[in-house]
Amino acid sequence: MWPTSSEQIRNKLKNEARKQQVSHDDLYAAYLTGLTLDDFVLDFRLIPRFTMCLANSFLINEFFRCQKVTNGSYLSYDTTFNCGDFYVSILVGKNTNFKEEPIMPLAFLLHDTKEEANHELFFSTLKSFFPQMQKQGVKIVTDRERAITNVTKKEMSEWDHFLCWSHILRDIRFWVEKKAGTKDDRVVYVSHIRSLLNSKTEKEFSTMSLNSNA
């Protein structure tokens, strides 16, 4: 019998999609995915915490090949919002081989808590599978989440670490609002911080900082 309404069509699509699922148990489905995509699923654990490390070896190798050609390539690592019962942290890299410089998704961490140990496992796993990850001078941009900054500096001490400007400016706006500042206050503070971030030298930064405090 063919569906005759939009609601019946939606239900039909849902039922067909459900039939195509590997398993209706999420954890078992993840396990089966790991067995099938063993070159993509690097590590899968349930105890003491749920973690799943995923990586695209082709794109990781492509990123480091780009880095040999130009020094403009960099990595970025951030945790997304809570995706239901777990978080997703994504490691991406900028591909400087193209004019548009697209962002490549390199590796993913699925985890149920934001503990530092989860990120430590992720980066140690990547190092064991991809020795080029320990290359000197790789640039990585992160937000100011303490668990992430601690682990990247510890596990990837050979890398050059930078903080994301977008997160810094967002935090400034949030701080001004928390202090009951006006819209004009936000504009002034963000402008000053942006000028500091655009400093060409440490001396210029120090001079501008002193002038701002005067």
C-alpha positions in Angstrom: 0.0 0.0 0.0 1.4 3.3 -1.0 1.5 6.3 1.4 -1.2 8.9 0.7 -0.1 11.8 3.0 3.0 13.6 4.0 2.9 12.0 7.4 2.6 8.5 6.0 5.6 9.3 3.7 7.7 10.4 6.7 6.8 7.3 8.6 7.6 5.1 5.6 11.0 6.7 5.3 11.7 6.2 9.0 10.7 2.5 8.9 12.9 1.9 5.8 15.8 3.7 7.5 15.3 1.6 10.6 15.4 -1.6 8.5 18.8 -0.5 7.2 20.4 0.0 10.7 23.2 -2.4 11.6 21.7 -2.8 15.0 19.1 -1.0 17.2 21.6 -1.1 20.1 23.9 1.9 19.7 26.9 0.4 21.4 26.7 -2.8 19.5 26.3 -0.9 16.3 29.4 1.0 17.1 31.2 -2.2 17.8 30.2 -3.7 14.5 31.2 -0.5 12.7 34.7 -0.9 14.3 35.0 -4.4 13.0 33.9 -3.3 9.5 35.9 -0.1 9.3 39.0 -1.2 11.3 41.2 1.4 9.5 38.9 4.2 10.6 38.0 3.1 14.1 41.3 3.2 16.0 40.1 2.6 19.5 36.8 1.8 21.2 36.3 1.6 25.0 33.4 1.4 27.4 35.3 1.1 30.8 36.1 3.2 32.7 34.7 5.8 30.3 33.1 5.6 26.9 35.5 6.7 24.2 35.8 6.0 20.5 38.7 7.3 18.5 38.2 7.7 14.7 40.6 8.9 12.0 40.9 9.2 8.3 44.4 8.1 7.4 44.2 9.4 3.9 43.4 13.0 5.0 45.9 12.9 7.8 48.7 12.0 5.3 47.4 14.6 2.9 47.6 17.3 5.6 51.2 16.5 6.4 52.0 16.4 2.7 50.5 19.9 2.4 52.6 21.1 5.3 55.8 20.1 3.5 54.8 22.3 0.6 53.7 25.4 2.6 53.9 26.5 6.2 50.4 27.9 6.2 48.7 24.6 7.2 47.4 24.3 10.7 45.3 22.0 12.9 42.3 22.9 15.0 40.8 20.9 17.8 37.5 21.7 19.5 34.6 19.9 21.3 31.1 20.3 19.9 28.0 20.7 22.0 26.6 17.7 23.7 25.3 15.4 21.0 22.7 13.6 23.1 24.5 11.2 25.4 28.0 12.0 24.3 30.3 14.7 23.0 32.2 14.9 19.7 35.7 16.5 19.6 37.0 17.1 16.1 40.6 17.5 14.8 40.6 19.4 11.5 43.3 20.6 9.2 43.5 23.4 6.7 44.4 22.2 3.1 46.6 24.9 1.6 46.9 23.1 -1.7 43.8 24.8 -2.9 43.0 28.5 -3.3 39.9 28.2 -1.1 42.0 26.5 1.6 39.2 24.0 2.6 39.1 22.5 6.1 39.6 18.7 6.2 38.1 16.6 9.0 41.0 14.4 10.1 40.0 12.6 13.3 37.2 12.4 15.8 36.8 11.6 19.5 33.4 10.4 20.8 33.3 10.7 24.6 30.7 10.8 27.4 32.5 13.2 29.7 34.8 16.2 29.2 37.6 14.7 31.3 41.2 15.4 30.4 41.9 11.6 30.3 39.7 11.3 27.2 41.7 13.8 25.2 44.9 12.3 26.4 43.8 8.9 25.1 42.8 10.4 21.8 46.2 12.1 21.1 48.3 9.2 22.4 46.3 6.9 20.1 46.8 9.2 17.1 50.6 9.3 17.8 50.8 5.5 17.9 49.0 5.1 14.5 50.5 8.1 12.8 54.2 8.8 13.8 54.2 12.0 11.7 51.9 13.5 14.4 55.1 14.0 16.5 56.6 16.3 13.8 58.2 19.5 15.1 56.5 22.8 14.3 52.9 21.7 13.6 50.6 24.5 14.4 47.4 23.8 16.4 44.6 26.1 17.4 42.4 25.4 20.4 39.9 27.2 22.6 40.7 27.9 26.2 39.1 24.7 27.6 41.7 23.6 30.2 41.4 19.9 29.6 42.3 20.4 25.9 45.1 22.9 26.3 46.7 20.8 29.0 46.7 17.6 27.0 47.8 19.1 23.7 50.8 20.8 25.4 51.6 17.5 27.2 51.0 15.0 24.5 52.1 17.2 21.6 54.9 19.2 23.1 56.6 19.5 19.7 53.7 21.5 18.3 53.2 25.3 18.3 50.1 26.0 20.3 47.7 29.0 19.7 44.4 30.1 21.1 41.4 30.6 18.9 40.7 34.4 18.5 37.0 33.7 17.9 36.7 32.0 21.3 38.6 34.8 23.0 36.4 37.5 21.5 33.3 35.5 22.4 34.5 35.2 26.0 35.1 39.0 26.1 31.5 39.7 25.0 30.2 37.2 27.6 32.3 38.8 30.3 31.1 42.3 29.5 27.4 41.1 29.5 28.0 39.3 32.8 29.3 42.6 34.3 26.1 44.4 33.0 28.0 46.2 30.3 26.2 48.0 27.5 26.4 47.2 23.8 28.9 50.1 23.4 31.0 48.6 26.2 31.2 45.4 24.3 32.2 47.2 21.1 35.0 49.0 22.9 36.4 46.0 24.7 36.3 43.8 21.6 38.0 46.5 19.6 40.8 46.8 22.2 41.4 43.1 22.4 41.3 42.7 18.6 44.0 45.4 18.3 46.1 43.6 20.9 45.8 40.3 19.0 46.9 42.0 15.8 50.1 43.2 17.4 53.1 42.4 15.2 55.6 42.1 18.0 55.7 41.4 21.7 56.9 44.9 22.3 54.0 46.4 20.4 51.6 44.3 22.4 53.1 45.4 25.7 53.0 49.1 24.7 49.4 48.8 23.6 48.5 47.0 26.7 50.0 49.7 28.9 48.3 52.4 27.0 44.9 50.6 27.4 45.5 50.4 31.2 46.5 54.1 31.5 
